[in-house]
Amino acid sequence: MAKPTVAIVGRPNVGKSTIFNRIIGDRVAIVEDIPGVTRDRIYGSGEWLNHYFNIIDTGGIEIGDEPLLIQMRAQANVAVDEADVILFIVDGRDGLTGADQEVAEMLYRSKKPVVLGVNKIDNVKQELNLYEFYSLGVGEPFAISGSHGLGLGDLLDAVIAHFPAEEDDDYDESTIKFSIIGRPNVGKSSLVNAILGKKRVIVSDIAGTTRDAVDTPFTKDGQDYVIIDTAGIRKRGKVYEKTEKYSVLRAQKAIEGSDVVLVVINGEEGIIEQDKKIAGYAHQAGRAIVIVVNKWDAVEKDDKTMESFKRKIRDHFQFLSYAPIVFLSAQTKQRLTSLLPMIQTVAENHSMRVQTSLLNDVIMDATAMTPPPSDKGRRLKIYYATQVSVKPPTFVLFVNDPELLHFSYERYLENKIRDTFGFIGTPIRIFSRRKHEQ
């Protein structure tokens, strides 16, 4: 089940970024008293009363024809399209403005649930300023102070009340759910169609033409699969998505519901920074990963081209050293038959559980071959290890002092575990605890 999404919108300089930082508990958004500081959308994760959600901080919606204002308004429009709930922030000190009314009209047209927060209400006397905001017609205004954290609890209570009901999918546990992520125009839709053997999604050379996200179940060679599409852009004009940032939230939503993630790269264009950012979301989420180089048929090549491209991928994606690489062409279906068996392999590794006795044999052999380095006369002692979960495989080492487990030695142990058990395509998590600590 993908987490709900909350978009914070409003005209510039009403305190959206301050509220965003309060909700996620970190200073991610830049906070300054300069209108338009937050130009693009910023994404984060929030939690309230055990409800987890994605949250977007947008650039201020401001009316005007200057190119920057057009882009800021476009980014806010996209955030509204992506959101399940909209958090509309206004400035209680400034009072109701014409720009607030225009934003309210835009939100009314979106037909999304809206929660209205009147910011900068720092004392009881200022609460009298609330009443004029009823005229916006978007519901009850909540008095809040982003800078002091006042009133945010009531505001978030109203936000989570609009979250869609959680639904468990009806798929069998053996079903492999995989998503296809990547920047625009790498051939994600063509790959979906090639796998399914039919034209289920629109294919175009125009980046961002896929509209609605649909999960598609299918069976191949006795194995049940579900493709979780990363589509979902619902655009109303050409001004949308001049940048490639739109892919971020939809990729995150698809990743959350997946066992395996296909990170698609355009073989013609090569690797760019956006590819690494998108792949990083799947890695951080602990999903199994296959790197897919698409449009390989269009690449001029000799007998060294593939190995050269692999080396470039390993150099750029060092954090995905465990991910296998598949070269194919969705358009011609060249090498396509190798993809589903690879997805099945990494899915099995993602849910693999290692016998405790075998795991401890590997750890003890590793420490005997290369003892942990000492730190100020103290040396790490590993008493025993156990696997505590799967998807991804997660191990706990019980030690004398967790602070003595240096990341380089942790990486050494991870490599020894991989050398023994494989775990191709899946990240591994290793944690350390004191011997008697749960």
Contacts in CASP RR format, 6 or more apart in sequence:
PFRMAT RR
TARGET T0000
AUTHOR 0000-0000-0000
METHOD contacts of the structure
MODEL  1
MAKPTVAIVGRPNVGKSTIFNRIIGDRVAIVEDIPGVTRDRIYGSGEWLN
HYFNIIDTGGIEIGDEPLLIQMRAQANVAVDEADVILFIVDGRDGLTGAD
QEVAEMLYRSKKPVVLGVNKIDNVKQELNLYEFYSLGVGEPFAISGSHGL
GLGDLLDAVIAHFPAEEDDDYDESTIKFSIIGRPNVGKSSLVNAILGKKR
VIVSDIAGTTRDAVDTPFTKDGQDYVIIDTAGIRKRGKVYEKTEKYSVLR
AQKAIEGSDVVLVVINGEEGIIEQDKKIAGYAHQAGRAIVIVVNKWDAVE
KDDKTMESFKRKIRDHFQFLSYAPIVFLSAQTKQRLTSLLPMIQTVAENH
SMRVQTSLLNDVIMDATAMTPPPSDKGRRLKIYYATQVSVKPPTFVLFVN
DPELLHFSYERYLENKIRDTFGFIGTPIRIFSRRKHEQ
1 166 0 8 1.000
1 167 0 8 1.000
1 168 0 8 1.000
1 169 0 8 1.000
1 256 0 8 1.000
1 257 0 8 1.000
2 253 0 8 1.000
2 254 0 8 1.000
2 256 0 8 1.000
2 257 0 8 1.000
3 45 0 8 1.000
3 52 0 8 1.000
3 53 0 8 1.000
3 54 0 8 1.000
3 253 0 8 1.000
3 256 0 8 1.000
4 51 0 8 1.000
4 53 0 8 1.000
4 54 0 8 1.000
4 84 0 8 1.000
4 85 0 8 1.000
4 163 0 8 1.000
4 164 0 8 1.000
5 53 0 8 1.000
5 54 0 8 1.000
5 55 0 8 1.000
5 56 0 8 1.000
5 82 0 8 1.000
5 83 0 8 1.000
5 84 0 8 1.000
5 85 0 8 1.000
5 249 0 8 1.000
5 253 0 8 1.000
6 53 0 8 1.000
6 54 0 8 1.000
6 55 0 8 1.000
6 56 0 8 1.000
6 83 0 8 1.000
6 84 0 8 1.000
6 85 0 8 1.000
6 86 0 8 1.000
6 87 0 8 1.000
6 159 0 8 1.000
7 55 0 8 1.000
7 56 0 8 1.000
7 58 0 8 1.000
7 76 0 8 1.000
7 79 0 8 1.000
7 80 0 8 1.000
7 82 0 8 1.000
7 83 0 8 1.000
7 85 0 8 1.000
7 86 0 8 1.000
7 87 0 8 1.000
8 16 0 8 1.000
8 19 0 8 1.000
8 20 0 8 1.000
8 55 0 8 1.000
8 56 0 8 1.000
8 57 0 8 1.000
8 58 0 8 1.000
8 87 0 8 1.000
8 89 0 8 1.000
9 16 0 8 1.000
9 58 0 8 1.000
9 60 0 8 1.000
9 61 0 8 1.000
9 76 0 8 1.000
9 79 0 8 1.000
9 80 0 8 1.000
9 86 0 8 1.000
9 87 0 8 1.000
9 88 0 8 1.000
9 89 0 8 1.000
9 103 0 8 1.000
9 107 0 8 1.000
10 16 0 8 1.000
10 58 0 8 1.000
10 60 0 8 1.000
10 61 0 8 1.000
10 76 0 8 1.000
10 88 0 8 1.000
10 89 0 8 1.000
10 90 0 8 1.000
10 100 0 8 1.000
10 103 0 8 1.000
11 60 0 8 1.000
11 61 0 8 1.000
11 62 0 8 1.000
11 90 0 8 1.000
11 97 0 8 1.000
11 99 0 8 1.000
11 100 0 8 1.000
11 103 0 8 1.000
12 35 0 8 1.000
12 36 0 8 1.000
12 59 0 8 1.000
12 60 0 8 1.000
12 61 0 8 1.000
12 62 0 8 1.000
12 72 0 8 1.000
13 33 0 8 1.000
13 34 0 8 1.000
13 35 0 8 1.000
13 36 0 8 1.000
13 91 0 8 1.000
14 89 0 8 1.000
14 90 0 8 1.000
14 91 0 8 1.000
14 94 0 8 1.000
14 119 0 8 1.000
14 120 0 8 1.000
15 31 0 8 1.000
15 89 0 8 1.000
15 91 0 8 1.000
15 119 0 8 1.000
15 120 0 8 1.000
15 146 0 8 1.000
16 29 0 8 1.000
16 38 0 8 1.000
16 57 0 8 1.000
16 58 0 8 1.000
16 59 0 8 1.000
16 60 0 8 1.000
16 89 0 8 1.000
17 29 0 8 1.000
17 30 0 8 1.000
17 31 0 8 1.000
17 37 0 8 1.000
17 38 0 8 1.000
17 42 0 8 1.000
17 57 0 8 1.000
18 29 0 8 1.000
18 31 0 8 1.000
18 119 0 8 1.000
18 146 0 8 1.000
18 147 0 8 1.000
19 87 0 8 1.000
19 89 0 8 1.000
19 119 0 8 1.000
19 144 0 8 1.000
19 146 0 8 1.000
19 152 0 8 1.000
20 28 0 8 1.000
20 29 0 8 1.000
20 42 0 8 1.000
20 44 0 8 1.000
20 55 0 8 1.000
20 57 0 8 1.000
21 27 0 8 1.000
21 28 0 8 1.000
21 29 0 8 1.000
21 31 0 8 1.000
22 146 0 8 1.000
22 149 0 8 1.000
22 152 0 8 1.000
23 46 0 8 1.000
23 48 0 8 1.000
23 55 0 8 1.000
23 152 0 8 1.000
23 156 0 8 1.000
24 44 0 8 1.000
24 45 0 8 1.000
24 46 0 8 1.000
24 55 0 8 1.000
28 42 0 8 1.000
28 44 0 8 1.000
28 57 0 8 1.000
29 38 0 8 1.000
29 42 0 8 1.000
29 57 0 8 1.000
30 37 0 8 1.000
30 38 0 8 1.000
31 37 0 8 1.000
35 60 0 8 1.000
35 62 0 8 1.000
36 59 0 8 1.000
36 60 0 8 1.000
36 62 0 8 1.000
36 72 0 8 1.000
38 57 0 8 1.000
38 58 0 8 1.000
38 59 0 8 1.000
38 60 0 8 1.000
39 59 0 8 1.000
39 68 0 8 1.000
39 71 0 8 1.000
39 72 0 8 1.000
39 75 0 8 1.000
40 59 0 8 1.000
40 75 0 8 1.000
40 243 0 8 1.000
40 245 0 8 1.000
41 56 0 8 1.000
41 57 0 8 1.000
41 58 0 8 1.000
41 59 0 8 1.000
41 75 0 8 1.000
41 76 0 8 1.000
41 78 0 8 1.000
41 79 0 8 1.000
41 245 0 8 1.000
41 248 0 8 1.000
41 249 0 8 1.000
42 56 0 8 1.000
42 57 0 8 1.000
43 54 0 8 1.000
43 55 0 8 1.000
43 56 0 8 1.000
43 57 0 8 1.000
43 248 0 8 1.000
43 249 0 8 1.000
43 252 0 8 1.000
44 54 0 8 1.000
44 55 0 8 1.000
44 56 0 8 1.000
45 52 0 8 1.000
45 53 0 8 1.000
45 54 0 8 1.000
45 55 0 8 1.000
46 52 0 8 1.000
46 53 0 8 1.000
46 54 0 8 1.000
46 55 0 8 1.000
47 53 0 8 1.000
48 153 0 8 1.000
48 156 0 8 1.000
48 157 0 8 1.000
48 159 0 8 1.000
48 160 0 8 1.000
49 156 0 8 1.000
49 157 0 8 1.000
49 160 0 8 1.000
51 160 0 8 1.000
51 163 0 8 1.000
53 160 0 8 1.000
53 163 0 8 1.000
54 249 0 8 1.000
54 252 0 8 1.000
54 253 0 8 1.000
56 79 0 8 1.000
56 82 0 8 1.000
56 83 0 8 1.000
56 249 0 8 1.000
58 72 0 8 1.000
58 75 0 8 1.000
58 76 0 8 1.000
58 79 0 8 1.000
59 72 0 8 1.000
59 75 0 8 1.000
59 76 0 8 1.000
60 72 0 8 1.000
60 73 0 8 1.000
60 76 0 8 1.000
61 72 0 8 1.000
61 73 0 8 1.000
61 76 0 8 1.000
61 99 0 8 1.000
61 102 0 8 1.000
61 103 0 8 1.000
61 106 0 8 1.000
62 69 0 8 1.000
62 72 0 8 1.000
62 73 0 8 1.000
62 99 0 8 1.000
63 69 0 8 1.000
63 73 0 8 1.000
63 99 0 8 1.000
63 102 0 8 1.000
64 70 0 8 1.000
70 239 0 8 1.000
71 239 0 8 1.000
71 242 0 8 1.000
74 239 0 8 1.000
74 240 0 8 1.000
74 241 0 8 1.000
74 242 0 8 1.000
75 245 0 8 1.000
77 106 0 8 1.000
77 236 0 8 1.000
77 240 0 8 1.000
78 233 0 8 1.000
78 235 0 8 1.000
78 240 0 8 1.000
78 241 0 8 1.000
78 246 0 8 1.000
80 86 0 8 1.000
80 106 0 8 1.000
80 107 0 8 1.000
80 110 0 8 1.000
80 112 0 8 1.000
81 110 0 8 1.000
81 233 0 8 1.000
81 234 0 8 1.000
81 235 0 8 1.000
82 232 0 8 1.000
82 249 0 8 1.000
82 250 0 8 1.000
83 112 0 8 1.000
84 112 0 8 1.000
84 113 0 8 1.000
84 162 0 8 1.000
84 163 0 8 1.000
84 164 0 8 1.000
85 112 0 8 1.000
85 113 0 8 1.000
85 114 0 8 1.000
85 115 0 8 1.000
85 159 0 8 1.000
85 162 0 8 1.000
85 163 0 8 1.000
86 107 0 8 1.000
86 110 0 8 1.000
86 112 0 8 1.000
86 113 0 8 1.000
86 114 0 8 1.000
86 115 0 8 1.000
87 114 0 8 1.000
87 115 0 8 1.000
87 117 0 8 1.000
87 155 0 8 1.000
87 159 0 8 1.000
88 103 0 8 1.000
88 104 0 8 1.000
88 107 0 8 1.000
88 114 0 8 1.000
88 115 0 8 1.000
88 116 0 8 1.000
88 117 0 8 1.000
88 136 0 8 1.000
88 138 0 8 1.000
89 117 0 8 1.000
89 119 0 8 1.000
90 96 0 8 1.000
90 100 0 8 1.000
90 116 0 8 1.000
90 117 0 8 1.000
90 118 0 8 1.000
90 119 0 8 1.000
90 133 0 8 1.000
90 136 0 8 1.000
90 141 0 8 1.000
91 97 0 8 1.000
91 118 0 8 1.000
91 119 0 8 1.000
91 120 0 8 1.000
92 118 0 8 1.000
92 119 0 8 1.000
92 120 0 8 1.000
92 121 0 8 1.000
92 126 0 8 1.000
92 129 0 8 1.000
92 130 0 8 1.000
92 133 0 8 1.000
93 120 0 8 1.000
93 126 0 8 1.000
93 129 0 8 1.000
95 129 0 8 1.000
95 132 0 8 1.000
95 133 0 8 1.000
96 132 0 8 1.000
96 133 0 8 1.000
96 135 0 8 1.000
96 136 0 8 1.000
100 133 0 8 1.000
100 136 0 8 1.000
101 136 0 8 1.000
104 136 0 8 1.000
104 137 0 8 1.000
104 138 0 8 1.000
107 114 0 8 1.000
107 138 0 8 1.000
108 114 0 8 1.000
108 137 0 8 1.000
108 138 0 8 1.000
113 162 0 8 1.000
114 138 0 8 1.000
114 139 0 8 1.000
115 142 0 8 1.000
115 155 0 8 1.000
115 158 0 8 1.000
115 159 0 8 1.000
115 162 0 8 1.000
116 133 0 8 1.000
116 136 0 8 1.000
116 138 0 8 1.000
116 139 0 8 1.000
116 140 0 8 1.000
116 141 0 8 1.000
116 142 0 8 1.000
117 141 0 8 1.000
117 142 0 8 1.000
117 143 0 8 1.000
117 144 0 8 1.000
117 155 0 8 1.000
118 129 0 8 1.000
118 130 0 8 1.000
118 133 0 8 1.000
118 141 0 8 1.000
118 142 0 8 1.000
118 143 0 8 1.000
118 144 0 8 1.000
119 144 0 8 1.000
119 145 0 8 1.000
119 146 0 8 1.000
120 126 0 8 1.000
120 145 0 8 1.000
120 146 0 8 1.000
120 147 0 8 1.000
121 127 0 8 1.000
121 129 0 8 1.000
121 130 0 8 1.000
121 143 0 8 1.000
121 144 0 8 1.000
121 145 0 8 1.000
121 150 0 8 1.000
122 145 0 8 1.000
122 147 0 8 1.000
122 148 0 8 1.000
122 150 0 8 1.000
126 143 0 8 1.000
127 143 0 8 1.000
130 141 0 8 1.000
130 143 0 8 1.000
133 141 0 8 1.000
134 140 0 8 1.000
134 141 0 8 1.000
140 158 0 8 1.000
142 151 0 8 1.000
142 154 0 8 1.000
142 155 0 8 1.000
142 158 0 8 1.000
143 150 0 8 1.000
143 151 0 8 1.000
144 150 0 8 1.000
144 151 0 8 1.000
144 152 0 8 1.000
144 155 0 8 1.000
145 151 0 8 1.000
146 152 0 8 1.000
169 177 0 8 1.000
169 215 0 8 1.000
169 226 0 8 1.000
171 177 0 8 1.000
171 217 0 8 1.000
171 224 0 8 1.000
171 226 0 8 1.000
172 224 0 8 1.000
174 223 0 8 1.000
174 224 0 8 1.000
175 217 0 8 1.000
175 224 0 8 1.000
175 225 0 8 1.000
175 226 0 8 1.000
176 223 0 8 1.000
176 224 0 8 1.000
176 225 0 8 1.000
176 226 0 8 1.000
176 259 0 8 1.000
176 260 0 8 1.000
176 343 0 8 1.000
176 344 0 8 1.000
176 347 0 8 1.000
177 215 0 8 1.000
177 225 0 8 1.000
177 226 0 8 1.000
177 228 0 8 1.000
177 257 0 8 1.000
177 258 0 8 1.000
177 259 0 8 1.000
177 260 0 8 1.000
178 225 0 8 1.000
178 226 0 8 1.000
178 227 0 8 1.000
178 228 0 8 1.000
178 258 0 8 1.000
178 259 0 8 1.000
178 260 0 8 1.000
178 261 0 8 1.000
178 262 0 8 1.000
178 343 0 8 1.000
178 347 0 8 1.000
179 227 0 8 1.000
179 228 0 8 1.000
179 229 0 8 1.000
179 230 0 8 1.000
179 251 0 8 1.000
179 254 0 8 1.000
179 255 0 8 1.000
179 257 0 8 1.000
179 258 0 8 1.000
179 260 0 8 1.000
179 261 0 8 1.000
179 262 0 8 1.000
180 188 0 8 1.000
180 191 0 8 1.000
180 192 0 8 1.000
180 227 0 8 1.000
180 229 0 8 1.000
180 230 0 8 1.000
180 254 0 8 1.000
180 261 0 8 1.000
180 262 0 8 1.000
180 264 0 8 1.000
180 292 0 8 1.000
181 188 0 8 1.000
181 230 0 8 1.000
181 247 0 8 1.000
181 251 0 8 1.000
181 254 0 8 1.000
181 255 0 8 1.000
181 261 0 8 1.000
181 262 0 8 1.000
181 263 0 8 1.000
181 264 0 8 1.000
181 278 0 8 1.000
181 279 0 8 1.000
181 281 0 8 1.000
181 282 0 8 1.000
182 188 0 8 1.000
182 230 0 8 1.000
182 247 0 8 1.000
182 251 0 8 1.000
182 263 0 8 1.000
182 264 0 8 1.000
182 265 0 8 1.000
182 275 0 8 1.000
182 278 0 8 1.000
183 244 0 8 1.000
183 247 0 8 1.000
183 266 0 8 1.000
183 272 0 8 1.000
183 274 0 8 1.000
183 275 0 8 1.000
183 278 0 8 1.000
184 207 0 8 1.000
184 208 0 8 1.000
184 241 0 8 1.000
184 244 0 8 1.000
184 246 0 8 1.000
184 247 0 8 1.000
185 205 0 8 1.000
185 206 0 8 1.000
185 207 0 8 1.000
185 208 0 8 1.000
185 266 0 8 1.000
186 264 0 8 1.000
186 265 0 8 1.000
186 266 0 8 1.000
186 294 0 8 1.000
186 295 0 8 1.000
187 203 0 8 1.000
187 264 0 8 1.000
187 266 0 8 1.000
187 294 0 8 1.000
187 295 0 8 1.000
187 330 0 8 1.000
188 210 0 8 1.000
188 229 0 8 1.000
188 230 0 8 1.000
188 231 0 8 1.000
188 264 0 8 1.000
189 201 0 8 1.000
189 202 0 8 1.000
189 203 0 8 1.000
189 204 0 8 1.000
189 209 0 8 1.000
189 210 0 8 1.000
189 231 0 8 1.000
190 203 0 8 1.000
190 294 0 8 1.000
190 330 0 8 1.000
190 331 0 8 1.000
191 262 0 8 1.000
191 264 0 8 1.000
191 292 0 8 1.000
191 294 0 8 1.000
191 330 0 8 1.000
192 200 0 8 1.000
192 201 0 8 1.000
192 216 0 8 1.000
192 227 0 8 1.000
192 229 0 8 1.000
193 199 0 8 1.000
193 200 0 8 1.000
193 201 0 8 1.000
193 203 0 8 1.000
193 330 0 8 1.000
194 330 0 8 1.000
194 331 0 8 1.000
194 333 0 8 1.000
194 336 0 8 1.000
195 218 0 8 1.000
195 227 0 8 1.000
195 336 0 8 1.000
195 339 0 8 1.000
195 340 0 8 1.000
196 216 0 8 1.000
196 218 0 8 1.000
196 227 0 8 1.000
200 214 0 8 1.000
200 216 0 8 1.000
201 210 0 8 1.000
201 229 0 8 1.000
201 231 0 8 1.000
202 209 0 8 1.000
202 210 0 8 1.000
202 211 0 8 1.000
203 209 0 8 1.000
207 241 0 8 1.000
207 244 0 8 1.000
208 233 0 8 1.000
208 235 0 8 1.000
208 241 0 8 1.000
208 246 0 8 1.000
210 229 0 8 1.000
210 231 0 8 1.000
210 232 0 8 1.000
210 233 0 8 1.000
211 231 0 8 1.000
211 232 0 8 1.000
211 233 0 8 1.000
211 234 0 8 1.000
212 231 0 8 1.000
212 232 0 8 1.000
212 234 0 8 1.000
213 228 0 8 1.000
213 229 0 8 1.000
213 230 0 8 1.000
213 231 0 8 1.000
213 232 0 8 1.000
213 250 0 8 1.000
213 253 0 8 1.000
213 254 0 8 1.000
214 229 0 8 1.000
214 231 0 8 1.000
215 226 0 8 1.000
215 227 0 8 1.000
215 228 0 8 1.000
215 229 0 8 1.000
216 226 0 8 1.000
216 227 0 8 1.000
216 229 0 8 1.000
217 224 0 8 1.000
217 225 0 8 1.000
217 226 0 8 1.000
218 224 0 8 1.000
218 225 0 8 1.000
218 226 0 8 1.000
218 227 0 8 1.000
219 225 0 8 1.000
220 340 0 8 1.000
221 340 0 8 1.000
223 340 0 8 1.000
223 344 0 8 1.000
225 340 0 8 1.000
225 343 0 8 1.000
228 254 0 8 1.000
228 257 0 8 1.000
228 258 0 8 1.000
229 254 0 8 1.000
230 247 0 8 1.000
230 250 0 8 1.000
230 251 0 8 1.000
230 253 0 8 1.000
230 254 0 8 1.000
231 250 0 8 1.000
232 250 0 8 1.000
233 240 0 8 1.000
233 241 0 8 1.000
233 246 0 8 1.000
233 250 0 8 1.000
235 241 0 8 1.000
240 246 0 8 1.000
244 274 0 8 1.000
247 274 0 8 1.000
247 278 0 8 1.000
248 277 0 8 1.000
248 278 0 8 1.000
248 281 0 8 1.000
251 278 0 8 1.000
251 281 0 8 1.000
251 282 0 8 1.000
252 281 0 8 1.000
252 285 0 8 1.000
254 261 0 8 1.000
255 261 0 8 1.000
255 281 0 8 1.000
255 282 0 8 1.000
255 285 0 8 1.000
255 287 0 8 1.000
256 285 0 8 1.000
258 287 0 8 1.000
259 287 0 8 1.000
259 288 0 8 1.000
259 347 0 8 1.000
259 350 0 8 1.000
259 351 0 8 1.000
259 391 0 8 1.000
260 287 0 8 1.000
260 288 0 8 1.000
260 289 0 8 1.000
260 290 0 8 1.000
260 343 0 8 1.000
260 346 0 8 1.000
260 347 0 8 1.000
260 350 0 8 1.000
261 282 0 8 1.000
261 287 0 8 1.000
261 288 0 8 1.000
261 289 0 8 1.000
261 290 0 8 1.000
262 289 0 8 1.000
262 290 0 8 1.000
262 291 0 8 1.000
262 292 0 8 1.000
262 339 0 8 1.000
262 343 0 8 1.000
263 275 0 8 1.000
263 278 0 8 1.000
263 279 0 8 1.000
263 282 0 8 1.000
263 289 0 8 1.000
263 290 0 8 1.000
263 291 0 8 1.000
263 292 0 8 1.000
263 320 0 8 1.000
263 323 0 8 1.000
264 292 0 8 1.000
264 294 0 8 1.000
265 271 0 8 1.000
265 275 0 8 1.000
265 291 0 8 1.000
265 292 0 8 1.000
265 293 0 8 1.000
265 294 0 8 1.000
265 313 0 8 1.000
266 294 0 8 1.000
266 295 0 8 1.000
267 293 0 8 1.000
267 294 0 8 1.000
267 295 0 8 1.000
267 296 0 8 1.000
267 298 0 8 1.000
267 299 0 8 1.000
267 309 0 8 1.000
268 295 0 8 1.000
268 298 0 8 1.000
268 299 0 8 1.000
270 309 0 8 1.000
270 312 0 8 1.000
271 312 0 8 1.000
271 313 0 8 1.000
271 316 0 8 1.000
275 316 0 8 1.000
276 316 0 8 1.000
276 317 0 8 1.000
279 289 0 8 1.000
279 291 0 8 1.000
279 317 0 8 1.000
279 320 0 8 1.000
280 319 0 8 1.000
282 289 0 8 1.000
283 289 0 8 1.000
283 319 0 8 1.000
283 320 0 8 1.000
283 427 0 8 1.000
286 391 0 8 1.000
286 392 0 8 1.000
286 426 0 8 1.000
286 427 0 8 1.000
286 429 0 8 1.000
287 350 0 8 1.000
287 392 0 8 1.000
287 427 0 8 1.000
288 346 0 8 1.000
288 347 0 8 1.000
288 349 0 8 1.000
288 350 0 8 1.000
288 392 0 8 1.000
288 425 0 8 1.000
288 426 0 8 1.000
288 427 0 8 1.000
289 320 0 8 1.000
289 322 0 8 1.000
289 323 0 8 1.000
289 346 0 8 1.000
289 425 0 8 1.000
289 426 0 8 1.000
289 427 0 8 1.000
290 323 0 8 1.000
290 324 0 8 1.000
290 325 0 8 1.000
290 326 0 8 1.000
290 339 0 8 1.000
290 342 0 8 1.000
290 343 0 8 1.000
290 346 0 8 1.000
290 425 0 8 1.000
291 313 0 8 1.000
291 317 0 8 1.000
291 320 0 8 1.000
291 323 0 8 1.000
291 324 0 8 1.000
291 325 0 8 1.000
291 326 0 8 1.000
292 325 0 8 1.000
292 326 0 8 1.000
292 328 0 8 1.000
292 339 0 8 1.000
293 309 0 8 1.000
293 313 0 8 1.000
293 325 0 8 1.000
293 326 0 8 1.000
293 327 0 8 1.000
293 328 0 8 1.000
294 328 0 8 1.000
294 329 0 8 1.000
294 330 0 8 1.000
295 329 0 8 1.000
295 330 0 8 1.000
295 331 0 8 1.000
296 327 0 8 1.000
296 328 0 8 1.000
296 329 0 8 1.000
296 334 0 8 1.000
296 335 0 8 1.000
297 329 0 8 1.000
297 331 0 8 1.000
297 332 0 8 1.000
297 334 0 8 1.000
298 329 0 8 1.000
299 305 0 8 1.000
306 327 0 8 1.000
309 327 0 8 1.000
310 325 0 8 1.000
313 325 0 8 1.000
314 321 0 8 1.000
317 323 0 8 1.000
322 418 0 8 1.000
322 423 0 8 1.000
322 424 0 8 1.000
322 425 0 8 1.000
322 426 0 8 1.000
322 427 0 8 1.000
322 428 0 8 1.000
323 425 0 8 1.000
324 342 0 8 1.000
324 345 0 8 1.000
324 346 0 8 1.000
324 424 0 8 1.000
324 425 0 8 1.000
326 335 0 8 1.000
326 338 0 8 1.000
326 339 0 8 1.000
326 342 0 8 1.000
327 335 0 8 1.000
328 334 0 8 1.000
328 335 0 8 1.000
328 336 0 8 1.000
328 338 0 8 1.000
328 339 0 8 1.000
329 335 0 8 1.000
329 336 0 8 1.000
330 336 0 8 1.000
345 424 0 8 1.000
345 425 0 8 1.000
346 424 0 8 1.000
346 425 0 8 1.000
346 426 0 8 1.000
349 393 0 8 1.000
349 422 0 8 1.000
349 423 0 8 1.000
349 424 0 8 1.000
349 425 0 8 1.000
349 426 0 8 1.000
350 390 0 8 1.000
350 391 0 8 1.000
350 392 0 8 1.000
350 393 0 8 1.000
350 425 0 8 1.000
350 426 0 8 1.000
351 390 0 8 1.000
351 391 0 8 1.000
352 390 0 8 1.000
352 393 0 8 1.000
352 421 0 8 1.000
352 423 0 8 1.000
352 426 0 8 1.000
353 387 0 8 1.000
353 390 0 8 1.000
353 393 0 8 1.000
354 387 0 8 1.000
354 393 0 8 1.000
354 417 0 8 1.000
354 421 0 8 1.000
356 385 0 8 1.000
356 386 0 8 1.000
356 387 0 8 1.000
358 420 0 8 1.000
359 385 0 8 1.000
359 386 0 8 1.000
359 387 0 8 1.000
359 395 0 8 1.000
359 417 0 8 1.000
360 384 0 8 1.000
360 385 0 8 1.000
362 416 0 8 1.000
362 417 0 8 1.000
362 420 0 8 1.000
362 421 0 8 1.000
363 382 0 8 1.000
363 384 0 8 1.000
363 385 0 8 1.000
363 397 0 8 1.000
363 413 0 8 1.000
363 416 0 8 1.000
364 382 0 8 1.000
365 416 0 8 1.000
366 412 0 8 1.000
366 413 0 8 1.000
366 416 0 8 1.000
367 382 0 8 1.000
370 412 0 8 1.000
371 379 0 8 1.000
372 379 0 8 1.000
372 380 0 8 1.000
372 381 0 8 1.000
372 382 0 8 1.000
372 404 0 8 1.000
372 405 0 8 1.000
372 406 0 8 1.000
372 409 0 8 1.000
373 379 0 8 1.000
373 380 0 8 1.000
373 406 0 8 1.000
373 409 0 8 1.000
375 404 0 8 1.000
375 406 0 8 1.000
378 401 0 8 1.000
378 404 0 8 1.000
379 404 0 8 1.000
380 399 0 8 1.000
380 400 0 8 1.000
380 401 0 8 1.000
380 404 0 8 1.000
380 405 0 8 1.000
380 409 0 8 1.000
381 399 0 8 1.000
381 400 0 8 1.000
382 397 0 8 1.000
382 398 0 8 1.000
382 399 0 8 1.000
383 398 0 8 1.000
383 399 0 8 1.000
383 400 0 8 1.000
383 435 0 8 1.000
384 397 0 8 1.000
384 398 0 8 1.000
385 395 0 8 1.000
385 396 0 8 1.000
385 397 0 8 1.000
385 398 0 8 1.000
386 395 0 8 1.000
386 396 0 8 1.000
386 398 0 8 1.000
387 393 0 8 1.000
387 394 0 8 1.000
387 395 0 8 1.000
388 394 0 8 1.000
388 395 0 8 1.000
388 396 0 8 1.000
392 426 0 8 1.000
392 427 0 8 1.000
392 428 0 8 1.000
392 429 0 8 1.000
393 423 0 8 1.000
393 426 0 8 1.000
393 428 0 8 1.000
393 429 0 8 1.000
394 428 0 8 1.000
394 429 0 8 1.000
394 430 0 8 1.000
394 431 0 8 1.000
395 417 0 8 1.000
395 428 0 8 1.000
395 429 0 8 1.000
395 430 0 8 1.000
395 431 0 8 1.000
396 430 0 8 1.000
396 431 0 8 1.000
396 432 0 8 1.000
396 433 0 8 1.000
397 405 0 8 1.000
397 413 0 8 1.000
397 430 0 8 1.000
397 431 0 8 1.000
397 432 0 8 1.000
397 433 0 8 1.000
398 432 0 8 1.000
398 433 0 8 1.000
398 434 0 8 1.000
398 435 0 8 1.000
398 437 0 8 1.000
399 405 0 8 1.000
399 432 0 8 1.000
399 433 0 8 1.000
399 434 0 8 1.000
399 435 0 8 1.000
400 434 0 8 1.000
400 435 0 8 1.000
401 434 0 8 1.000
402 432 0 8 1.000
402 433 0 8 1.000
402 434 0 8 1.000
405 432 0 8 1.000
410 430 0 8 1.000
410 432 0 8 1.000
413 430 0 8 1.000
414 428 0 8 1.000
414 430 0 8 1.000
417 423 0 8 1.000
417 428 0 8 1.000
418 428 0 8 1.000
END
